[in-house]
Amino acid sequence: MSSEPPVTPNIQNLITKNAQHVKNLTQQERDLPIPPAKKYAIVTCMDARIHPSKAFGITLGDAHIIRNAGASGVDALRSLVISQQLLGTEEVFIVKHTDCGMLKFDNSHLRNLVKERLNTDAAKDIDFLFYPDLEQSVRDDVAYLKGTGLLPEEVVISGWVYEVETGKCVRIV
Amino acid sequence: MSSEPPVTPNIQNLITKNAQHVKNLTQQERDLPIPPAKKYAIVTCMDARIHPSKAFGITLGDAHIIRNAGASGVDALRSLVISQQLLGTEEVFIVKHTDCGMLKFDNSHLRNLVKERLNTDAAKDIDFLFYPDLEQSVRDDVAYLKGTGLLPEEVVISGWVYEVETGKCVRIV
C-alpha cells in the first residue's frame, strides 16, 4: 500500500533529465548562497512559452523568479516581502505577456466551470485575477505594489510586456 | 515628468540580454500554442539557485512553471486551478528544496521586521507560509491540493525535494 502515484512519462522525464543535470552542475553553482547576487526579483507568468533565464538574461544565483498565472503582483506580494525583507531584494520587475490566458476569461466563467465539472462551490470566493487590458494590468500591478506600504519606497519597480510572438520585452512603466 | 524609474544596471542587463534572445528564438518557439504540450505544472521555489528547465528537464512549451517563496501549494492554488481547468493540466509536481529560507524564519519574526523597518501593521494578517520541516511540508502541500476539491481526483500530484547542494531531485510522495 503505497501512497505514491505511478511513475508517469512526465515523472520519468524528470528523473532522467535530472540525473544529467546533477552531472552538469558545477561546484560554483552548488556553492551559491541563498541571497540573490544581483538583488532583484522578477515576477512573470507561469506560461509554458516563457523561459525567464534566456528571455530576461538571468544567470543562476542572480535573482528571485516568481511565477504565477498572469504575473500577478497581488499574488506575488507574500513572496516579494520575503524576498525584500529577508534576502535583500532592491529591485522588482513585473513582466506580463501577450496572448495571456488571463486576458481571455473572467471569474464567473471559471467559477461556473469548476461548479459544473467538480460539483463544488469552493471557487466562488477565489479572485482568479483575470484582467481585460494587458498594459493597464502592468501599470495597475506596479501601482499596487508601490501602494501596499510593504516594500520600501527606494525599491525600484518597473513593468514590462514580453511578446511571446517575437521574444521581445518592452518596458511599460 | 516621467513615472519611469531610472535604467538601473539590472534593467540594462535585461534590455541587452533580451535583444540577443530575440535573435535566438526560433520560429517554432514563436509559434508555440498556449496549452502546455506535456500537460503538467511544476510548483517550485523562487530561490535564485533553481533553474527549473535544466533541473527538471522542461522543454519550452511543455509545462506551466509556478514559483513562489517556498514552493507553496497553498499559494499556487489559484494558478493551478487556472492551469487545470482552462489549459488542460493533468499532472502537478510540488518541488521544494534544501536550505530554503522558509525553514529559517516564522511569521512573527517577519511581521516584526516589517513593523520595525516600514512602520506599518500591513503584514500582521499575512500568513507568509513558513514551515519548520521540509519533507513534511511537501507531504502537507500535496495533501492540501488533493483536499481542496478544486483539482479533479485523476490529476496526479507528486512531491519532491531538490537538493541545491547536489542538483538532485528526490521524490517524497
Interface residues (C-beta under 8 A of the other chain):
Chain A: S3 E4 P5 P6 T8 N10 I11 N13 L14 I15 T16 K17 N18 Q20 H21 V22 N24 L25 E29 R30 L32 I34 P35 P36 A37 K38 Y40 A41 M46 D47 A48 R49 H51 S53 K54 A55 F56 G57 L60 G61 D62 A63 H64 I65 I66 R67 N68 A69 D75 A76 L77 R78 S79 V81 I82 S83 Q85 L86 L87 E91 F93 D99 G101 M102 F105 L110 L113 V114 R117 L118 T120 A122 A123 I126 D127 F128 L129 T148 G149 L150 P152 V156 I157 S158 W160 V164 E165 T166 G167 K168 C169 R171 V173
Chain B: S3 E4 P5 P6 T8 N10 I11 N13 L14 I15 T16 K17 N18 Q20 H21 V22 N24 L25 E29 R30 L32 I34 P35 P36 A37 K38 Y40 A41 M46 D47 A48 R49 H51 S53 K54 A55 F56 G57 L60 G61 D62 A63 H64 I65 I66 R67 N68 A69 D75 A76 L77 R78 S79 V81 I82 S83 Q85 L86 L87 E91 F93 D99 G101 M102 F105 L110 L113 V114 R117 L118 T120 A122 A123 I126 D127 F128 L129 T148 G149 L150 P152 V156 I157 S158 W160 V164 E165 T166 G167 K168 C169 R171 V173
